């Protein structure tokens, strides 16, 4: 006898209903009678269960309890956001901080980093509330003072201040009506001009090197810094890992800034595997220098585990899985900023606002990381006559990203760049060759 069980879930309670029983092979009169009796019994069971369902009061929808330290509990007092939303923002900043910088020796710098993340979270889904071009006072914070609280006395203070202001400038434009302006149009076009430019711009967009610098600062490691090539390689590892895991999240958001919107999608698993392997090799190579563990910890947690541990992601909602394709429901929730996500839908508006763009270029040494102004000027109108550029960016349909659509020739060049990752990694970090047999 084969029994088929149907499970009906009512909120957080489940009722198991015996749906049917099936007899295999030839049956006797006795087994037929048993089958008929069982069928009647099953019908009674189903009716009883249905009655129980109708009589059972619906359980209240689960509500998260948000946890965060009192140091940030009174932030955003003057900001017009619901108290529950503020609590979610604070908790998200705390959870992210604890995940990507799990160890710290300097609590004041640690709190400053939380506040930096609070500003960043709001910029990601309420961009109209954040305008770094207009004032140093953002969301009730003194931006320069907060950056100084985190980086003063470190070798990267000025550089990281520019890095973060670039992040705020672009991110807030993307999450507001300003994304229809000339700056964001040129920015998205420039993302696609070359793989190396892409990873540098994604580095800033993900606050990757910024968080590496923050991890060092929060552990009072003010004597450690990396070369540009080293920063680029470390952040390429982190961003490739993160974007490989966040592939469907980014599609749900109509994201313009996702590695596999440009890199061939069929390389996603291979790229993740290679980056993970190099990260473990680098971790082992640096094992006798515990100071560098702070750097490895960021890249490792950012590259995947935060998707399970942070409530900003859908690991619990999707039955403890990672990598579920987005549904119409998820896309709709994203439009409503569920879990602080933000959907970038395409539109036909084009507010070119060239004058604002020109002014921002003149302020590039204040508001853009070194080299970004050149990226925007050189690649802002596109560099290939076969790729698909648009006046205004965002996803046109479900299951699409929101940026430039590369042509087949450009995708091939991006494929070659990704496929030589291991070779590039061993050139930047020769200890990978010295200590390990890394195939090149």
C-alpha positions as CSV (number, residue, x, y, z in Angstrom):
1,X,0.0,0.0,0.0
2,X,1.3,3.5,-0.9
3,X,0.1,6.4,1.1
4,X,0.2,9.9,-0.2
5,X,0.3,12.7,2.4
6,X,-0.7,16.3,1.6
7,X,0.5,18.9,4.1
8,X,-1.5,22.1,4.4
9,X,0.3,25.0,6.1
10,X,-1.8,27.5,8.0
11,X,0.5,30.3,9.1
12,X,3.0,28.6,11.3
13,X,0.8,25.5,12.0
14,X,0.4,22.5,9.7
15,X,-2.3,19.9,9.4
16,X,-1.5,16.6,7.7
17,X,-4.3,15.1,5.6
18,X,-4.3,11.6,4.3
19,X,-5.2,12.3,0.7
20,X,-5.6,8.8,-0.7
21,X,-4.4,5.3,-0.5
22,X,-3.6,3.3,-3.5
23,X,-3.4,-0.5,-3.8
24,X,-0.9,-1.8,-6.3
25,X,-1.5,-5.0,-8.4
26,X,-4.7,-7.2,-8.5
27,X,-7.0,-6.9,-5.6
28,X,-9.4,-9.4,-3.9
29,X,-12.9,-8.6,-2.7
30,X,-11.5,-8.2,0.8
31,X,-9.0,-5.6,-0.3
32,X,-11.6,-3.9,-2.4
33,X,-13.9,-3.6,0.7
34,X,-10.9,-2.3,2.7
35,X,-10.2,0.2,0.0
36,X,-13.8,1.4,-0.1
37,X,-13.9,1.6,3.7
38,X,-10.6,3.4,3.7
39,X,-11.9,5.8,1.1
40,X,-15.0,6.6,3.2
41,X,-12.7,7.0,6.2
42,X,-10.4,9.3,4.2
43,X,-13.3,11.4,3.1
44,X,-14.4,11.8,6.7
45,X,-10.9,12.6,7.7
46,X,-10.6,15.3,5.1
47,X,-14.0,16.8,6.1
48,X,-13.0,16.8,9.7
49,X,-9.7,18.4,8.9
50,X,-11.4,21.0,6.8
51,X,-13.7,21.8,9.6
52,X,-10.8,22.1,12.0
53,X,-9.1,24.5,9.6
54,X,-12.2,26.6,9.4
55,X,-12.5,26.7,13.2
56,X,-8.9,27.4,13.9
57,X,-8.2,31.1,14.4
58,X,-5.5,32.4,12.0
59,X,-2.1,32.8,13.7
60,X,-0.8,36.3,13.8
61,X,1.7,37.0,11.0
62,X,5.3,36.6,12.3
63,X,6.9,39.9,13.2
64,X,10.6,40.2,13.7
65,X,12.0,41.6,16.9
66,X,14.9,43.9,16.0
67,X,18.1,43.9,18.1
68,X,20.8,46.6,18.1
69,X,23.0,48.4,20.7
70,X,21.7,51.4,22.5
71,X,24.4,53.6,20.9
72,X,22.4,53.9,17.8
73,X,18.9,53.6,19.2
74,X,18.2,57.3,19.3
75,X,19.6,58.1,15.8
76,X,17.3,59.3,13.0
77,X,15.1,61.2,15.6
78,X,14.4,64.0,13.3
79,X,13.8,61.8,10.2
80,X,10.3,61.1,9.0
81,X,10.3,57.4,8.9
82,X,8.0,54.9,10.8
83,X,9.4,53.7,14.1
84,X,9.2,50.0,12.9
85,X,11.1,50.9,9.8
86,X,13.8,52.7,11.8
87,X,14.1,49.6,14.0
88,X,14.6,47.4,10.9
89,X,17.3,49.8,9.5
90,X,19.2,49.8,12.8
91,X,19.0,46.0,13.1
92,X,20.1,45.6,9.5
93,X,23.1,47.9,10.1
94,X,24.0,46.0,13.3
95,X,23.7,42.5,11.7
96,X,25.8,43.6,8.7
97,X,28.4,45.1,10.9
98,X,28.6,42.0,13.1
99,X,28.8,39.7,10.0
100,X,31.5,41.5,8.0
101,X,33.6,42.8,10.9
102,X,33.1,40.1,13.5
103,X,36.1,41.3,15.7
104,X,36.8,44.8,16.9
105,X,39.0,46.5,19.4
106,X,37.7,50.1,19.0
107,X,34.1,50.5,19.9
108,X,33.8,54.1,18.9
109,X,35.0,53.4,15.4
110,X,32.7,50.4,15.3
111,X,29.7,52.6,16.1
112,X,30.8,55.0,13.4
113,X,30.8,52.2,10.9
114,X,27.2,51.3,12.0
115,X,26.1,54.8,11.3
116,X,27.8,54.8,7.9
117,X,25.8,51.7,7.1
118,X,22.6,53.2,8.4
119,X,23.0,56.1,5.9
120,X,23.9,53.7,3.2
121,X,20.8,51.5,3.8
122,X,18.5,54.5,3.5
123,X,20.3,55.7,0.4
124,X,19.6,52.3,-1.2
125,X,15.8,52.4,-1.0
126,X,14.9,56.0,-0.2
127,X,17.4,57.9,-2.3
128,X,15.3,61.1,-2.3
129,X,16.2,61.5,1.4
130,X,20.0,61.5,0.7
131,X,21.7,64.2,-1.3
132,X,25.4,64.3,-0.6
133,X,25.8,67.2,-3.2
134,X,23.6,69.5,-1.1
135,X,24.8,69.2,2.4
136,X,27.3,67.6,4.8
137,X,24.3,67.0,7.2
138,X,22.7,63.7,6.1
139,X,19.8,62.1,8.0
140,X,20.8,64.0,11.1
141,X,24.4,62.9,10.9
142,X,27.5,65.1,10.3
143,X,28.9,63.1,7.4
144,X,32.5,64.3,7.6
145,X,32.5,64.0,11.4
146,X,31.2,60.4,11.2
147,X,33.9,59.5,8.6
148,X,36.5,61.1,10.8
149,X,35.3,59.1,13.8
150,X,35.9,55.9,11.8
151,X,39.1,56.8,9.9
152,X,41.0,59.6,11.6
153,X,44.6,58.6,12.0
154,X,44.5,55.9,9.4
155,X,46.3,56.0,6.0
156,X,43.1,55.8,4.1
157,X,41.1,58.6,5.8
158,X,40.8,61.0,2.8
159,X,40.6,58.2,0.2
160,X,37.8,56.4,2.0
161,X,35.8,59.6,2.6
162,X,35.8,60.1,-1.2
163,X,34.9,56.4,-1.7
164,X,31.8,56.7,0.6
165,X,30.6,60.0,-0.9
166,X,30.8,58.4,-4.3
167,X,28.7,55.5,-3.0
168,X,26.1,57.9,-1.6
169,X,26.1,60.0,-4.8
170,X,25.4,57.1,-7.2
171,X,23.3,54.9,-4.9
172,X,20.9,57.7,-3.9
173,X,20.5,58.8,-7.6
174,X,19.7,55.2,-8.5
175,X,17.0,55.0,-5.8
176,X,15.3,58.3,-6.6
177,X,14.0,60.2,-9.6
178,X,17.5,61.5,-10.1
179,X,18.3,58.2,-11.8
180,X,16.8,59.7,-15.0
181,X,19.5,62.3,-15.1
182,X,22.7,62.5,-17.1
183,X,24.9,61.3,-14.2
184,X,23.3,58.0,-13.7
185,X,22.9,57.4,-17.5
186,X,26.6,57.9,-18.0
187,X,27.4,55.9,-14.9
188,X,25.5,52.8,-16.1
189,X,27.0,53.1,-19.6
190,X,30.5,53.3,-18.1
191,X,29.9,50.2,-16.0
192,X,30.0,48.2,-19.3
193,X,33.1,49.7,-20.9
194,X,35.5,47.1,-19.6
195,X,35.7,44.3,-17.0
196,X,38.4,46.1,-14.9
197,X,36.4,49.3,-14.8
198,X,33.3,47.3,-13.9
199,X,35.0,45.7,-10.9
200,X,36.4,49.1,-9.7
201,X,32.9,50.7,-9.9
202,X,31.2,47.6,-8.3
203,X,33.9,47.7,-5.5
204,X,32.7,51.2,-4.6
205,X,29.0,50.3,-5.1
206,X,29.4,47.4,-2.7
207,X,31.6,49.4,-0.2
208,X,34.1,46.5,-0.5
209,X,37.5,48.2,-0.1
210,X,35.7,50.7,2.2
211,X,34.7,47.8,4.5
212,X,38.2,46.3,4.4
213,X,39.6,49.7,5.5
214,X,36.9,49.9,8.1
215,X,37.7,46.4,9.5
216,X,41.3,47.5,9.8
217,X,40.3,50.7,11.5
218,X,37.9,49.0,14.0
219,X,40.8,46.8,15.1
220,X,43.3,49.7,15.4
221,X,45.4,48.3,12.6
222,X,46.4,51.7,11.4
223,X,49.7,50.5,9.9
224,X,48.2,48.2,7.3
225,X,47.3,49.2,3.8
226,X,47.1,47.6,0.4
227,X,48.2,48.6,-3.1
228,X,45.6,49.5,-5.7
229,X,46.2,46.1,-7.5
230,X,45.7,44.3,-4.1
231,X,42.5,46.2,-3.3
232,X,41.2,45.4,-6.8
233,X,41.9,41.7,-6.5
234,X,40.4,41.4,-3.0
235,X,37.3,43.3,-3.9
236,X,36.9,41.3,-7.1
237,X,36.9,38.1,-5.1
238,X,34.3,39.5,-2.7
239,X,32.0,41.0,-5.3
240,X,32.1,37.9,-7.5
241,X,31.2,35.7,-4.6
242,X,28.4,38.0,-3.4
243,X,26.9,38.6,-6.9
244,X,27.0,34.9,-7.7
245,X,24.9,34.2,-4.7
246,X,22.7,37.3,-5.0
247,X,22.0,36.6,-8.7
248,X,18.2,36.3,-8.3
249,X,18.0,39.0,-5.6
250,X,19.6,41.4,-8.1
251,X,17.2,40.3,-10.9
252,X,14.3,40.9,-8.5
253,X,15.6,44.4,-8.0
254,X,16.2,45.1,-11.7
255,X,19.8,45.8,-10.6
256,X,22.2,47.6,-12.9
257,X,25.2,46.7,-10.6
258,X,25.5,42.9,-10.7
259,X,28.5,41.1,-12.0
260,X,26.6,38.4,-13.9
261,X,24.4,41.0,-15.7
262,X,27.6,41.5,-17.7
263,X,29.8,38.4,-17.2
264,X,28.4,35.3,-19.0
265,X,25.8,33.7,-16.7
266,X,27.1,30.2,-17.5
267,X,30.4,31.1,-15.7
268,X,28.6,31.9,-12.4
269,X,29.3,28.6,-10.7
270,X,32.8,28.3,-12.0
271,X,33.6,31.9,-11.0
272,X,32.3,31.3,-7.5
273,X,34.3,28.1,-7.1
274,X,37.5,29.7,-8.2
275,X,37.1,32.8,-6.1
276,X,36.3,30.6,-3.0
277,X,39.4,28.4,-3.6
278,X,41.7,31.4,-4.0
279,X,40.2,33.0,-0.9
280,X,41.0,29.8,1.1
281,X,44.5,29.7,-0.3
282,X,45.1,33.3,0.6
283,X,43.7,32.7,4.1
284,X,46.2,29.8,4.6
285,X,49.0,31.9,3.2
286,X,48.2,34.7,5.7
287,X,47.4,32.4,8.6
288,X,50.5,33.3,10.7
289,X,49.6,37.0,10.5
290,X,46.4,37.3,12.5
291,X,46.0,41.0,11.7
292,X,45.1,40.0,8.2
293,X,42.3,37.7,9.4
294,X,40.1,40.9,9.5
295,X,40.4,41.3,5.8
296,X,39.8,37.6,5.0
297,X,36.8,37.6,7.4
298,X,35.1,40.4,5.5
299,X,35.6,38.8,2.1
300,X,34.4,35.4,3.4
301,X,31.3,36.5,5.2
302,X,30.3,39.0,2.4
303,X,30.8,36.3,-0.1
304,X,28.0,34.1,1.0
305,X,27.3,33.5,4.7
306,X,25.5,36.9,5.3
307,X,22.7,35.6,3.0
308,X,21.9,33.0,5.7
309,X,22.6,35.0,8.9
310,X,21.1,38.4,8.0
311,X,17.4,38.9,8.0
312,X,17.7,41.2,5.0
313,X,17.9,38.1,2.8
314,X,15.2,35.5,2.1
315,X,16.9,32.4,3.5
316,X,14.2,31.7,6.0
317,X,11.3,32.8,3.8
318,X,12.6,30.4,1.0
319,X,12.7,27.3,3.3
320,X,16.4,27.6,4.2
321,X,17.5,27.7,0.6
322,X,19.8,30.0,-1.4
323,X,19.3,30.6,-5.1
324,X,15.6,30.5,-5.6
325,X,14.5,32.3,-8.8
326,X,12.5,35.4,-8.1
327,X,8.7,35.2,-8.4
328,X,6.2,37.9,-9.2
329,X,5.4,38.1,-5.5
330,X,9.1,38.7,-4.7
331,X,9.3,41.4,-7.4
332,X,6.2,43.1,-6.1
333,X,7.5,43.0,-2.5
334,X,10.8,44.5,-3.7
335,X,8.8,47.4,-5.2
336,X,7.4,47.9,-1.7
337,X,10.8,47.8,-0.1
338,X,10.2,44.6,1.7
339,X,13.5,43.7,3.5
340,X,14.8,47.1,2.5
341,X,15.2,46.0,-1.1
342,X,14.5,48.4,-4.0
343,X,13.2,47.7,-7.5
344,X,14.5,49.7,-10.4
345,X,11.8,49.5,-13.1
346,X,12.4,50.9,-16.6
347,X,10.6,54.1,-17.6
348,X,10.6,56.3,-20.7
349,X,11.5,59.5,-18.9
350,X,14.8,61.2,-19.7
351,X,15.7,64.2,-17.5
352,X,19.1,64.7,-19.0
353,X,20.1,67.5,-16.5
354,X,23.5,67.9,-18.2
355,X,24.2,71.0,-16.1
356,X,24.1,69.1,-12.8
357,X,26.4,66.5,-14.3
358,X,28.9,69.1,-15.4
359,X,28.9,70.6,-11.9
360,X,29.5,67.2,-10.3
361,X,32.5,66.6,-12.6
362,X,34.1,69.8,-11.4
363,X,33.6,68.5,-7.8
364,X,35.0,65.0,-8.6
365,X,37.9,65.3,-6.2
366,X,35.4,65.7,-3.4
367,X,32.5,63.5,-4.5
368,X,34.1,60.8,-6.7
369,X,36.8,58.2,-6.2
370,X,40.0,58.8,-8.2
371,X,39.4,57.8,-11.8
372,X,35.6,57.8,-11.8
373,X,35.3,61.2,-13.6
374,X,37.5,59.8,-16.4
375,X,35.3,56.6,-16.6
376,X,32.2,58.8,-16.9
377,X,33.7,61.0,-19.6
378,X,35.2,58.2,-21.7
379,X,32.5,55.6,-21.4
380,X,29.4,57.7,-20.6
381,X,28.1,57.5,-24.1
382,X,29.0,53.9,-24.6
383,X,32.0,52.4,-26.3
384,X,30.4,49.8,-28.6
385,X,28.0,50.3,-31.4
386,X,26.5,46.8,-31.0
387,X,25.7,46.8,-27.2
388,X,22.3,48.0,-26.2
389,X,22.4,51.3,-24.4
390,X,19.4,53.2,-23.2
391,X,18.5,56.8,-22.2
392,X,17.1,55.6,-18.8
393,X,17.9,52.4,-17.0
394,X,16.0,49.8,-15.1
395,X,14.4,46.4,-15.8
396,X,11.9,46.3,-18.6
397,X,10.5,42.9,-17.7
398,X,10.7,40.3,-14.9
399,X,13.8,38.1,-14.8
400,X,15.9,40.9,-16.3
401,X,18.7,43.1,-15.0
402,X,18.4,46.8,-15.5
403,X,21.7,47.8,-17.1
404,X,23.4,47.7,-20.5
405,X,22.9,44.6,-22.6
406,X,26.3,43.5,-23.9
407,X,26.7,42.2,-27.4
408,X,28.2,38.7,-28.1
409,X,31.7,40.1,-28.9
410,X,31.9,42.1,-25.7
411,X,30.6,39.2,-23.6
412,X,33.4,37.1,-25.1
413,X,36.0,39.6,-23.9
414,X,34.4,39.7,-20.5
415,X,34.5,35.9,-20.4
416,X,38.3,35.9,-21.1
417,X,38.8,38.3,-18.3
418,X,37.0,36.2,-15.8
419,X,38.7,33.0,-17.1
420,X,42.2,34.4,-16.3
421,X,41.2,35.2,-12.7
422,X,43.6,32.7,-11.1
423,X,46.5,33.9,-13.2
424,X,45.8,37.5,-12.2
425,X,45.4,36.6,-8.5
426,X,48.8,34.9,-8.4
427,X,50.5,37.9,-9.9
428,X,49.0,40.3,-7.4
429,X,49.6,37.9,-4.4
430,X,52.7,35.9,-5.3
431,X,52.5,34.1,-1.9
432,X,49.8,32.0,-3.6
433,X,52.5,30.5,-5.7
434,X,55.2,30.4,-3.0
435,X,53.1,28.5,-0.5
436,X,50.6,26.6,-2.7
437,X,50.3,24.7,-5.9
438,X,47.7,27.0,-7.4
439,X,47.1,25.9,-11.0
440,X,47.6,28.8,-13.4
